[in-house]
């Protein structure tokens, strides 16, 4: 993507999220990319406080899944139904916002489509 956008950037790996955020605060780096929920959690704890901002912009889409042993259909159904009820609940938006930021229109549409009907 960097080449497509013609962005002259030097990419430097870091040992962990805290080290990367520290590099941004110390002006050794201009930005840091990581999984959004991890960045949100790290950016709010000491010693970083309010020194960094996690942008709302998403640069990638990485689907995730819950793995089950083969033949665990009853457990899978319990998990699917529980998540579907959560997606439809009034608490879901706030819970999502706590860990991932306010859900945008695409996120809201996704959760309404994947929820199982009652």
C-alpha positions, 0 to 999 in steps of 0.5 A: 500500500505504501508504494501504491500511495507513493509514501516515502516512509521508513518502516521500523519494527518495534518489540511491542506496542508500548515501545512503538508508542514510546517512539512516537512520544519521543519523536523517534517515529511519526506514527505507529500502526497496530491492531486498533483495540490494542492501541486504544487500550495501550494509549490510555494507560500510564505512562502514555496518558493523553499524549497520543491519539488513536485515529478513527481511520482503519487501514486494513480489515482483518477478519477474526474467528472463534475456533472450536473443536470438530463436532462442537456444534452445540457449543457453536450454536450457543456462542452464535446465539449469545453473540447475536443477542448481544449484537441486537441489544442496546448495550452492544454499541457502548460495549463495542465503543469501549474496545474498538471506538464508535462503530461506523455505518459499515460495522453497524451493518455488519453486525446486523447482517451476521446476527442469527434471527431469534 
